[in-house]
């Protein structure tokens, strides 16, 4: 189990395969707020802390099957 206080602004968020999903903008209540710059629609998106598998090497890894909002990571990889 991880401590949510370890999740900091500008940390990378990756899916269970290590693929870039987004970048942490903030942690609010029980969710990670992702930066607009990683979103195809230029809006903030939230990912539940329940979907976090681990934090390792300044990177947040999501669980397999985590609900990832559509269009995340597209701008960063284009």
C-alpha positions as a Markdown table, in Angstrom:
| # | Residue | x | y | z |
|---|---|---|---|---|
| 1 | Unk | 0.0 | 0.0 | 0.0 |
| 2 | Unk | 1.2 | 3.5 | -0.8 |
| 3 | Unk | 0.7 | 6.8 | 1.0 |
| 4 | Unk | -1.1 | 9.4 | -1.1 |
| 5 | Unk | 1.2 | 12.1 | 0.4 |
| 6 | Unk | 4.0 | 10.5 | -1.7 |
| 7 | Unk | 2.2 | 11.6 | -4.9 |
| 8 | Unk | 3.6 | 15.0 | -5.9 |
| 9 | Unk | 2.9 | 17.5 | -8.6 |
| 10 | Unk | 4.7 | 16.8 | -11.9 |
| 11 | Unk | 5.0 | 13.0 | -11.3 |
| 12 | Unk | 4.3 | 10.9 | -14.3 |
| 13 | Unk | 1.3 | 8.6 | -14.3 |
| 14 | Unk | 1.6 | 5.3 | -16.2 |
| 15 | Unk | -0.7 | 2.4 | -16.9 |
| 16 | Unk | 0.1 | -1.1 | -15.8 |
| 17 | Unk | 2.4 | -1.6 | -18.9 |
| 18 | Unk | 4.4 | 1.5 | -18.1 |
| 19 | Unk | 2.8 | 3.6 | -20.9 |
| 20 | Unk | 2.5 | 7.3 | -20.2 |
| 21 | Unk | -1.1 | 8.3 | -19.2 |
| 22 | Unk | -0.6 | 11.8 | -17.8 |
| 23 | Unk | 1.2 | 14.1 | -15.3 |
| 24 | Unk | 0.0 | 14.8 | -11.8 |
| 25 | Unk | -1.3 | 18.4 | -11.4 |
| 26 | Unk | -2.7 | 17.9 | -7.8 |
| 27 | Unk | -4.1 | 15.3 | -5.4 |
| 28 | Unk | -7.6 | 16.2 | -4.3 |
| 29 | Unk | -9.4 | 14.0 | -1.7 |
| 30 | Unk | -9.3 | 10.5 | -3.2 |
| 31 | Unk | -8.3 | 11.4 | -6.7 |
| 32 | Unk | -5.3 | 12.4 | -8.8 |
| 33 | Unk | -5.9 | 15.5 | -10.9 |
| 34 | Unk | -4.0 | 15.3 | -14.2 |
| 35 | Unk | -2.6 | 18.2 | -16.2 |
| 36 | Unk | -4.5 | 19.6 | -19.1 |
| 37 | Unk | -1.4 | 19.4 | -21.3 |
| 38 | Unk | -1.7 | 15.5 | -21.5 |
| 39 | Unk | -5.3 | 15.6 | -22.5 |
| 40 | Unk | -6.6 | 15.6 | -26.1 |
| 41 | Unk | -9.5 | 17.8 | -25.0 |
| 42 | Unk | -7.3 | 20.2 | -23.0 |
| 43 | Unk | -9.2 | 19.6 | -19.8 |
| 44 | Unk | -8.3 | 18.3 | -16.4 |
| 45 | Unk | -9.1 | 14.6 | -15.8 |
| 46 | Unk | -9.2 | 12.7 | -12.5 |
| 47 | Unk | -8.0 | 9.2 | -11.7 |
| 48 | Unk | -9.2 | 7.5 | -8.5 |
| 49 | Unk | -6.5 | 6.7 | -5.9 |
| 50 | Unk | -8.1 | 3.2 | -5.8 |
| 51 | Unk | -6.7 | 2.7 | -9.3 |
| 52 | Unk | -3.1 | 3.2 | -8.2 |
| 53 | Unk | -1.0 | 0.0 | -8.0 |
| 54 | Unk | 2.3 | 1.5 | -6.7 |
| 55 | Unk | 4.6 | 4.5 | -6.7 |
| 56 | Unk | 8.1 | 3.8 | -7.9 |
| 57 | Unk | 11.0 | 5.9 | -9.1 |
| 58 | Unk | 9.0 | 9.2 | -9.3 |
| 59 | Unk | 6.2 | 7.4 | -11.3 |
| 60 | Unk | 2.7 | 6.5 | -10.4 |
| 61 | Unk | 1.6 | 3.1 | -11.8 |
| 62 | Unk | -2.0 | 2.2 | -12.3 |
| 63 | Unk | -3.6 | -1.2 | -11.7 |
| 64 | Unk | -4.5 | -3.4 | -14.6 |
| 65 | Unk | -8.1 | -2.6 | -15.5 |
| 66 | Unk | -7.9 | 0.9 | -14.1 |
| 67 | Unk | -10.4 | 3.3 | -15.7 |
| 68 | Unk | -8.4 | 5.7 | -17.8 |
| 69 | Unk | -10.4 | 8.6 | -19.3 |
| 70 | Unk | -10.4 | 8.7 | -23.1 |
| 71 | Unk | -7.8 | 10.8 | -24.8 |
| 72 | Unk | -5.2 | 10.9 | -22.1 |
| 73 | Unk | -1.5 | 10.9 | -23.1 |
| 74 | Unk | -2.4 | 11.5 | -26.8 |
| 75 | Unk | -1.1 | 15.1 | -26.9 |
| 76 | Unk | 2.2 | 14.1 | -25.1 |
| 77 | Unk | 3.0 | 11.3 | -27.5 |
| 78 | Unk | 2.1 | 13.1 | -30.8 |
